[in-house]
Amino acid sequence: MSGPSALAQTGNEPVSLIVIDDVPLVDAVKNLARQVGGNYILDPRIGDMAAKNVSIRLENVSARDALISVLRDNKLTLVTNPVTTVDRIAPASLGIKPVSAVQV
């Protein structure tokens, strides 16, 4: 069995300044996820939201907190899979919940 995903467990060290200025949402998510060090997939139901540009300026927050903030601001959610090291980023409106290790 694999341990918790990196997106859920790392990237908690505060960064003095994170600035994302008019960047496509997908690129912002990729960049922040890379800083966190995790594996993720984008749910294809994100659709046209992926092309939306985002801007954010955060001080003294972790890369993980910045990622969660960008996702929340864009009505997306991070679904952690306790069985694999891959998380899923999906529209929050879908109400996707992780599958427990017992169910797999």
Legacy VTK file of the C-alpha trace (Angstrom):
# vtk DataFile Version 3.0
C-alpha trace
ASCII
DATASET POLYDATA
POINTS 104 float
0.000 0.000 0.000
1.254 3.454 -0.824
1.492 6.270 1.670
-0.330 9.595 1.597
0.073 11.669 -1.508
2.665 14.408 -1.642
0.083 17.074 -2.452
-1.719 16.236 0.758
1.364 15.982 2.948
4.168 18.250 1.706
4.713 21.806 0.631
3.842 23.136 4.073
6.880 25.385 4.465
5.912 29.076 4.235
7.101 30.993 1.189
7.644 34.719 1.644
5.804 35.702 -1.559
3.842 33.835 -4.233
2.709 35.891 -7.220
0.719 34.488 -10.130
-0.168 37.206 -12.612
-2.596 36.504 -15.457
-1.512 32.893 -15.976
-3.694 30.094 -17.385
-5.281 28.145 -14.520
-3.717 24.863 -15.645
-0.235 26.397 -15.671
-0.736 27.928 -12.222
-1.860 24.561 -10.843
1.054 22.731 -12.531
3.568 25.207 -11.124
2.205 25.082 -7.577
1.875 21.273 -7.658
5.490 21.013 -8.829
6.575 23.176 -5.881
4.608 20.933 -3.541
6.162 17.890 -5.171
3.009 15.893 -5.771
1.409 13.855 -8.490
-2.032 14.786 -9.723
-4.417 14.431 -12.622
-6.869 17.002 -13.885
-10.412 15.715 -14.175
-11.505 16.157 -17.808
-14.773 17.692 -16.580
-12.827 20.868 -15.759
-13.357 21.704 -19.436
-13.229 25.379 -20.370
-12.185 26.375 -16.852
-8.676 25.144 -17.703
-8.131 28.015 -20.153
-9.185 30.703 -17.647
-6.401 33.056 -16.522
-5.796 33.595 -12.816
-3.961 36.144 -10.711
-3.090 35.819 -7.050
-0.645 37.365 -4.601
-0.025 35.605 -1.296
2.513 36.299 1.429
3.892 33.906 4.029
1.861 30.883 2.937
2.984 27.446 1.842
2.870 26.303 -1.783
0.226 23.775 -0.701
-1.939 26.521 0.837
-1.510 28.607 -2.326
-2.578 25.626 -4.447
-5.652 25.050 -2.286
-6.484 28.766 -2.492
-6.239 28.809 -6.310
-8.401 25.684 -6.510
-11.015 27.044 -4.092
-11.163 30.428 -5.858
-11.879 28.596 -9.104
-14.463 26.191 -7.659
-12.128 23.210 -7.869
-11.201 20.662 -5.245
-8.251 18.406 -4.510
-9.355 14.804 -4.017
-6.712 12.800 -2.206
-6.561 9.088 -2.943
-5.373 7.172 0.149
-4.403 4.151 -1.956
-2.161 5.833 -4.536
0.172 8.804 -4.626
-1.952 10.507 -7.292
-4.509 13.163 -6.358
-7.293 14.388 -8.610
-8.234 17.996 -9.225
-11.912 18.209 -10.119
-14.811 20.659 -10.104
-16.032 21.064 -6.521
-19.642 20.887 -7.706
-19.220 17.196 -8.549
-18.878 16.305 -4.870
-16.187 13.700 -5.565
-15.020 11.894 -2.439
-11.920 9.705 -2.102
-12.369 5.960 -2.111
-11.221 4.371 1.132
-8.428 1.796 1.117
-10.907 -0.763 2.459
-13.121 -0.391 -0.609
-10.266 -1.088 -2.990
LINES 1 105
104 0 1 2 3 4 5 6 7 8 9 10 11 12 13 14 15 16 17 18 19 20 21 22 23 24 25 26 27 28 29 30 31 32 33 34 35 36 37 38 39 40 41 42 43 44 45 46 47 48 49 50 51 52 53 54 55 56 57 58 59 60 61 62 63 64 65 66 67 68 69 70 71 72 73 74 75 76 77 78 79 80 81 82 83 84 85 86 87 88 89 90 91 92 93 94 95 96 97 98 99 100 101 102 103
